[in-house]
Amino acid sequence: MAVGHVLLGILDQGPAHGYDLKRIHDERFPSAKPLAFGQVYTTLAKLAKDDLVEVAETHQGGGPERTTYAITAAGIESLRAWLATTESAGPYPADELVRKTVTSLLRGTDTTAFLQRQRNTHLAVMRDLVAAQSEASSAAASIEIDHTIFHLDADLRWLETAAERVAADRTRTA
Amino acid sequence: MSELLDAQSVRKSFGRTEALRGASLSVAAGEVVAITGPSGSGKSTLLLCAAGVLRPESGRVTYDGHLLDDLDEADRSRLRRRDFGLVLQFGQLVPELTAAQNVALPLLLDRHDKAESFTAARGWLERLDALDLADARPGEMSGGESQRVAIARALVSGPRVIFADEPTGALDTVNSERVLQVLLEVARETSASLVIVTHENRVAAAADREVVLRDGCNEQRVDA
C-alpha cells in the first residue's frame, strides 16, 4: 500500500484535497510515475473505508464539489508502522536491457557497439540528473535524485563490466 | 572551440609494462573532458603525459601550438606552474606547510611577491570554503578538506588547463559532489579547460566529452 502511505505522509502535515495530494506527490517524487487523479481518489476511498483518513470538509463552490481529507489517529499509527518497516532488498529480475544484451551476445550480433550506445544513453540521463542535483533545493530533493543516480550508476557499471567480459571472451576465442 | 592541447599517438612504458600504446587526447579551450576506462588502461599516464609531467617515448604533445618535447626541463616546469594546474587523488600537499603556504607555493616558486602570493592563496581558500584551514597542516585535515586545498593550489596561478587525476576517488559522495562542483564552476568562470581522469560515472557525465581508454589505446567508439 505504498501510494496510500505516501498520501498519509502528506496528510500527516495537514488536511488536503485530492488535487493537492497529487501535486505534492509529483513534486516530491519527480522520478516516479505521476499519480493519476483516478488513483488518488480510489486510494483515498480505500483509506477512508479503513478509517485511516476522514472527510474534514466538503466545499461546493462554483465548480465541482471539493472534499478535503484529514488523517485519523489510526492513519498516523499505520503511517508510523509503515515507516518503521524495512523494505526487502531485491530480487532484481533481468530487465529488457539484460535480456537484449544476452540475446545479442548469443546471436553473435555486435554487442560491443550496442553496449557503447547504451552507455551513451545512460550517461546522457546521468548528465541531466547531475545538473539537477547541483540545483536541488533541499535534502529531500537531493535524496530523491540520488536514488535515480545510484541506480543508473549500477547500470553503467554493469554495462562496463559486460563490455569487458565481451572483450575478454573475444580475445579468448580468437 | 579551438584546440588548446593535443596529445597524439602517445606511447609510454614503465619497465616492461606498456602503459600507453598510441593513445590520443585533444582538448579545446574551455572544454571539460573526462578520461575513463578500466583500471590499468593508462588513464593517469595519459593525463601526466599531456600535462608535461611524464615524457612519452613516442608520439607528440602540443600545447597552444608548441611541442612540449621542444621545451627544456626549466620551461616545462614553468609551463606546469603557470599554465597548468594539477590535482591528484590524495591532494599531495606538502605535509610540513600550512594550507595557505601550500596554496601560495606555485606563486612563490615563480618569484611572485610574497604578500601578494599569500593574499591570492587566502582568496582561493575562501573561494573553496576552506579559509578556516589556512593555518592547518595537511595532517590536521580530512580528505575532502585536503582536496579543496589542493584544488586551490592548482588554481592559484590562473591555469588555462586544469588536470585532475581521480580528484574525487577517495571522497564520499557528498564531498565528491562538492569537489566536482567547484572544479566545474571554476573551469567555467575562468574559461579554463578541465581534463579529469575518473572511474566515477557521475563525474564522467558532468564532462562535455568522454575519452575512453582500454589497454593503453583509445577505445573504438561507435556513433552515439
Boltz contact constraints between the chains, C-beta under 6 A:
constraints:
  - contact:
      token1: [A, 113]
      token2: [B, 222]
      max_distance: 6.0
  - contact:
      token1: [A, 116]
      token2: [B, 222]
      max_distance: 6.0
  - contact:
      token1: [A, 120]
      token2: [B, 224]
      max_distance: 6.0
  - contact:
      token1: [A, 123]
      token2: [B, 205]
      max_distance: 6.0
  - contact:
      token1: [A, 126]
      token2: [B, 201]
      max_distance: 6.0
  - contact:
      token1: [A, 126]
      token2: [B, 205]
      max_distance: 6.0
  - contact:
      token1: [A, 127]
      token2: [B, 205]
      max_distance: 6.0
  - contact:
      token1: [A, 130]
      token2: [B, 202]
      max_distance: 6.0
  - contact:
      token1: [A, 130]
      token2: [B, 205]
      max_distance: 6.0
  - contact:
      token1: [A, 130]
      token2: [B, 206]
      max_distance: 6.0
  - contact:
      token1: [A, 134]
      token2: [B, 181]
      max_distance: 6.0
  - contact:
      token1: [A, 153]
      token2: [B, 201]
      max_distance: 6.0
  - contact:
      token1: [A, 156]
      token2: [B, 201]
      max_distance: 6.0
